């Protein structure tokens, strides 16, 4: 479980393909503090540490993760937003983030907002997925590349987020351009509410 408050960025130092999987080796300030089997969010994807050596650590991304996220496009030198799992006695400064990326979205617009920056992203809309809670709502939460953000101006397939200068400078949002692919995770609370509404609708249709 994560909060969407990125601790730092990690630099990819090696990429190794192993059949359908990919081993990513990264370097970041807290690499020496990690332990084998520890969970770390990478651009919003929860991955397990499998190796630690010389100030770097390695995680494995399986085929499904590579297909659902932007991790398959990473190369040596790329920056990745990273966050260690949230301690149970910690503050939830962002929102509840599972580290289970739902899909990728494409950056379609970037606008300056007198110091801050507005990013607009577009994702593939599916009516059935929307019924299950895969959508955004105005002033709701969404995770973009592991960053907990507040939604504004949502449509069926687009949403905008405002990035303050600190977040822009300390995450890989500064690397995003129009056309860039980002990982998104929709709010888990919306998914639960949608699921509950589904079952309530079914009970209403059952014979009394």
SULTAHU-V117005 format. One record per pair of residues at least 4 apart in sequence whose C-alpha atoms are under 6 Angstrom apart, sorted by the first residue. I is the first residue (numbers start at 0). GAP is how many residues later the second one is. If there is no record, write none. Layout:
I;GAP  I;GAP
This chain:
0;84  0;96  0;97  1;83  1;84  1;95  2;89  2;91  2;92  2;93  2;94  3;90  3;142  3;143  3;144  4;89  4;142  5;76  5;77  6;76  7;74  8;70  8;71  8;72  8;73  9;16  9;17  9;18  9;69  9;70  10;15  10;16  10;66  10;67  10;68  11;13  11;14  11;64  11;65  11;66  12;12  12;13  12;63  13;10  13;11  13;62  14;8  14;9  15;6  15;7  16;4  16;5  17;4  19;43  20;40  20;41  20;42  21;38  21;39  22;36  22;37  23;34  23;35  24;32  24;33  25;30  25;31  26;29  30;24  30;25  31;23  35;13  35;14  36;11  36;12  37;10  37;11  38;8  38;9  39;6  39;7  39;43  39;44  40;4  40;5  40;41  40;42  41;39  41;40  42;37  42;38  42;102  42;103  43;55  43;101  43;102  44;54  44;55  44;56  45;53  47;11  48;9  48;10  49;8  49;9  50;6  50;7  51;4  51;5  60;4  64;4  65;5  65;6  67;35  68;35  68;114  80;90  93;54  100;83  100;84  101;83  102;81  103;78  103;79  103;80  104;16  104;17  104;18  104;76  104;77  105;15  105;16  105;73  105;74  105;75  106;13  106;14  106;71  106;72  106;73  107;12  107;13  107;70  108;10  108;11  109;8  109;9  110;6  110;7  111;5  112;4  115;47  115;48  115;49  116;45  116;46  117;43  117;44  118;41  118;42  119;39  119;40  120;37  120;38  121;35  121;36  122;34  124;32  128;5  129;4  129;5  131;59  131;62  131;63  132;57  132;58  132;61  133;52  137;13  137;14  138;11  138;12  138;13  139;10  139;11  140;8  140;9  140;10  140;46  141;7  141;44  141;45  142;4  142;5  142;41  142;42  143;39  143;40  144;37  144;38  150;9  150;10  151;8  152;6  152;7  153;4  153;5  166;4  167;5  167;6  175;4
